[in-house]
Amino acid sequence: MLNYLIILVTVATGALLLYPKVVKALLWRAAITPLASIIGSGFLVLGPILVSSFGQYAPIVMIVLCLVAYLFGSAIRFNIARIETCLGIRSFPEERLETVSSWALAFAYIISVAYYLNLLGAFAVSLTPLNDAFHAKLVTSAVFVVVLVVGWTQGFQALERMEQITVGLKLSIIAGLLFGLGWFFIDMATAQELVAGPAAISGWQAVALIAGLLMTVQGFETSRYLGDEYEPRTRIQSMQLAQLLSTAIYMIYIIFLSYVFIPENLELSETAIIDLMAIVAPILPLLLIVAAISAQFSAAVADTGGSGGLIAELTKGRIPPRAGYAVLVTMGLTLTWAMSVFEIISYASRAFGFYYALQAFIAAKGSWSETGWSCKGIGFVALGVLGLAIVVFGTPVE
């Protein structure tokens, strides 16, 4: 019965997301891109990582991650508003930092594509007899080649049309997953079988791991680059909406997950969520694989296009997008065969941490230009220092 209810919730959510009034709502359309990015890949790997590492304290760690992300988002929102206020004319230090920030984002995209496609490879082979790291990397490598060929010969316009479909599919499946997990949670609570496992790590090791997980709640910065489609106020509101909704979804997910599975019984891997959801309902692993493959591919395409476009813009066309795609694929293949998914997540978190640090310092300089040093400006400086600390101290899951 639960399988049918999960399918019903999934289909109903999909129908709601396709409802004309929802589709045409300006704020929702602007929020869907950052929302899908925030709860995309992170949703697949973050739950098992937090539960196995922090046990009953996983929800606290989750709220810390979301809070840090929201604060970094506040710096980017300030920058969006300031660009509009200054009519695109800012001080020389701000413009120079913006250029460095754009290079940092282009590099972060390169690592994030490797993360997305490695996760795709792991999920693609997870329910087959070839479920091992070698074959997962082969699948990832093949997809990298497809991305390069398509980007080099035709561009990504055709593939980018998949985004709206995959976003709706991913959010619908997440709704079904939360329903099934909630049902399982209530059943265990009724039977008084909820668990409260101890944390496996603490102290500096815990802090360093949290810093290495920033990538899993990244994605809100995409609102910063939707200027051709939405006015600044809409982009600011869309980022806030996406971050608040994703925080609610993550908190519900982590709370349910933290008290129904014993941490020491978890075998941590990129696809650990599949084994956990198989216990909840037999239909969920298949739904997760469908969501993972489609969503990871579309996210990789979007970030590949974004990286190639940024590199072309920053070099004033001296490095065309196609050459940027080749660089991305070369580095992505190197990361694929040299590192695990968890190591790539850590390096992606550091790359985005550097980007967020620069955005925070840009916001601090902008605040100082407007009002002199204030609590807001000092707060942005503190955020910048935090971003640099993430770059230096973030560590992967072991």
N, C-alpha and C positions, 0 to 999 in steps of 0.2 A: 504493500500500500504506500509506503513512504516513497518508493521510487516514482510512483505515479504522481504523488503530491509535489515532489521536487520538479518533475517535468512540467507540471501545471504551473507552478510558481515561475519557472524559467520562461515558459511560453508567455505567461501573462505579463511578466516584466518586459519581455521583448516587444509585445504588442503595445504596452504603455509607452515605451521609448520611441515607437514608430507612430504614435498617435499624432495627427497633424498639428494640434495646438502645442504639443511638447516639442516636436521637431522644429516648428517655426518660432518658438520662444527665443528671443535674442540672447538673453543671459544664459539660458541652458545651452544653446549652441556654442557660445563662447566658452562655457565651463567644461563641456564634454571632452575637449582635447586635453587640458591639464588633468582632469579627473581620471581619464583613462590611463594617462601616463603614470600618475601617482599610485594607483591601485592595480597596475598591470603586473609586471614581473615580480615586484615585491610581494604581492599577494600569494604567489606560488611558493616562495622560498622562506618568507619571513616567519610564518607561524611555527613551523618545526624548529627553526633556529632559535627563536626566543623561548619556546617551551623547553627544549632540551638544555639550553644554557641557563635559563633563569627560573624555570619551574613556575611556582605560584606567583612569582614577582614579575612575570612576563608582561602583564597589563601595565605595570608601572613603567617598564622600559619602553613599551609602545607609546605611552603618552609623552614620555620624554622625547622620543624620536619625532613625533608629530609636532610637539611644541617647538623644538629646534627648527624644524622645517618651516613652521609658520612664522617664526621670527626672521629667518632668512627671506621668506616670502615678503615680509613687511619691508625689508630693504629694497627688494626689487620693485614692489609697489610704489615706494617713495620715488624711485628712479623713473618709473613710468610717468608719474604725475609731474616730476620736475622737468622731464623732457618736454612735456606739453606746455608747462608754464614758461619755460625758456625758449619755446618755439624752435627747439632743436639746437640752440646755441648755449653751450655750457663752457665752463672754464677749461683751460688747456690741460690741467692735471686730470680733470674728469674725463676728457676726451681720450687722453693717453691711456688711462686706466680702462676705459671702455674698449679700446682696441686690444689691449692685453687680455681683457676679460673675454672678448670674442674669440681670440686664439685659444684660450683655455677651454671655452665651450666646444669649439671645433674638435679639440683633442679629447675632451670628455665624451663627445658623441662617438668617436672612434672606439673608445673602450666600451661604451654602453652597447654598441652594435655587437661587439664580441660577446658581451654578457647575454644579450637577447638571443642570439643565434646559438650559443652554447646551451642555453636553457631549452631552446626549441629542439636541439638535437637530443638532449637527455630525455625530454618528454616523448619525442617521436619514437624512440626505441624502448620506452619503459614497459610496455605490455607485450613485447615481442621476445622471441628466443635470443635476440641479439642485444639484450639489455646489459651493456657494459660500456665503460668509458671510451674504449677504442672505436666502437661502432657509432656511438653518439658523436664523437669528434669527426668521423667520416661524414655523417649526415650534415653536421655544421659546416664542414669544409665545402660540401657540395652546394649548400645553400649560398655560401659566400660567393662561389663561382657564378651561380645564377644571378645573384645581386649585381655582380660586376658586369656580366654579359648584358643584362637588361639595361643597367645604368649607362654602360658605354655605348650601346647601339641605339637604344630607343628613349632613354630617359625614364623617369619613374611616374609619368603622368597616369599611365594606365593602372599601375600597381597602387598608386595613392588613392584611387577610387575605392579600394578595399577598406580604407580606414573607417568610414562611417559604418560599414557592415560589421567589421570586427569589433569596433567599440561597443556597439549594441549587443553583439553576441557575448562578449566578455562580461559586460555588466549584468546581462540576463543570467548567465551561468553562475556568477558570484551570488546573485540573489537566491538562486536555487541551492547553492552550497550553504549559504547562511541559514536558509530555512531548514535544510536537512541537519546541519550541525546543531541548530537550536532545538530541534525535535529530540536529537540524541542527548543533548545537555539536560533537557527537561526530564527525559526518561531516567537518566542517571540520578538526577536530583531527587526525583520521586522515590527511587529505590535507595536513596541515601548512599550512593556509590561515587559521589564526586571525590576527586583526589586533590591534594595540595602538596605537590612535590617540592623538594628543596632546590635551591639554586646550585648549579654545578660549578659556577665560577663566581668570583667576587673581587672586590678591590680594583686595583689598576687594570687587571686583565678584563674585568667586566666593562670598565670605562673605555678601554681601547677597542673592544669588540663593538660596543655601541657606536663609537666613532666610525668604525668600518662598515656600519650598516646604513649610513645615510642614504646611499644609493637606492635603497629599497623604498624610500618615501620621496624620491626625487621625481620631478616632472612638472611641478607647478610653474617653473620658469618659462614654460612654453607660452604662457599668457603674455610674456614680455615681447614676444616676436609675432604677435597677431595684429600688428598695427595696420596692415593693409586691409584688414577685414573689420576691425572693431575700434571704436573710439577709446581713449585712455580710461575713462570712467568705467566702461563696460569690461575692459580687460582687468582692471583692478578688482571689480566686484566678482568677476568670473573666477579669478584666482582665489579670492577669499572663500567663495562658495565651494570650489573644488577642494580646497584644503579642509574646510569644515566637514563636508560630506565624507571625504576619504578618511578623516580622523574618526568619524562615527562608525564607518564601515569596519575599519581596522580594529577599533576597540571592541565592537561586538564580536568580531571574528576571534580576536586573541582571548577575550574573556571566556568564550565558549570552549576554545581549544585548550586553554591552560588548565582547566579543572576536570577534563574527561580523559586525558592521557597522562600516564606516568612518565616523567622525563627520562628516567634511566632505561625505560623500555623502548625509547625511540632510536631507530637506526638512522642517523642523520645523513642525508644525501640530497642532491638537487631535486629529486622527485619524491622526497619523503612524504609530501602531502598526499600523493596518490595512495600510498599504503594506509595512511591514516583515514582518508575518506572512504576507502573500501570497507573499513570497519563500520562506518556510519551508514552507508547505503551503496549497494553494488553499482548503481548507475553513475555515481559521482566521478570515479576515475576516468570513465570514457568522456564525460562532459568536460572535465578538467583538461584532458589531452587535446580535445577539439579547441577549447579556448586558448590553451597555451600555444599551440602551433600557429593558429591564425593570428593571435594577438602579437606574438613575438615577431612573426614575419613582418606584419604591418608596421610595428614599432621600429624594427631594424631598417625598413625601407625609408620611413620618415626621418630617422636620424642620419642615415646615409645621405639622403638628399640634403638635409640641413647642414651636415658637415661639408659636403662638396660645395654647396652654395656659399657657405661662410668663407671657406678657403679662397674661392674665386673672388668673392667681394673684398676680402682683406688683402689679397695680392693684386687687386685691380685687374683681374683677368689674366695675369701672367701664369697662374696655375688654373687651368679651366676645371670645371666640375668633374669632367671625366677622369682627369689625372688625380683629382682628390679622391674619387671612388677607388682608383687603383691603390693609392696609398692606404686608404682605410682597409681594403680587403687584405692587403699584404700584412699590415699590422694585426688585423683581426685573426688571420690564420696563424701568425706567430704566437699570439696570446692563446689561441685555442689549443695548440699542441704543447705549449710550455707551461700552462697553468690550469688549475681546476676552476670550476665555476665560482667557488667561494673566494678564491684568490682574485679573480677578475672583478667580483663584486667589491672587494676591498679597494682595489686600484681605481675602480670607477667612482667609489665614494670619495676617494682622495682627490680625483680630478674635479668632481663636482664641488667638493669642499673648497678647492682653490678658486673655482669660478664664483661660488657664493661669497667667499672672503673678499674678492675683488669688488663684487657688487655692493657688499656692505661698506667697503672703504669709499666707493664712489658715492654712496648715499651719505656717508659721514662728511665728505667734502662738500656735497651739495647742501647739506643741512647747515654746515658752517658758513657757506656763501650766503645763505638766506638769513640766518638769525644769529650767527656767531656760535660759539660752543654752547650746547644745551644738553639736557638729559638725553634727548633723542639722538643727538650727534654722538655723545659718549656711548650710548647703547649700540649704535651702528659700529663704532670702533671695536667695542667688545665682541660683537658678532664677527667682525673681520678676524680678530685674534682667534676666536673659536674655530672659524673656518680653517685657518692656518694650522691650528692644533690638530684638526681632523686629518689634514694632509700629512702631518708628521707622525701622528701616533695611531691612526686607524689600522687595525689588524684584521686579517681574515678569520673565518671560523676554522677551527682545527678539527 
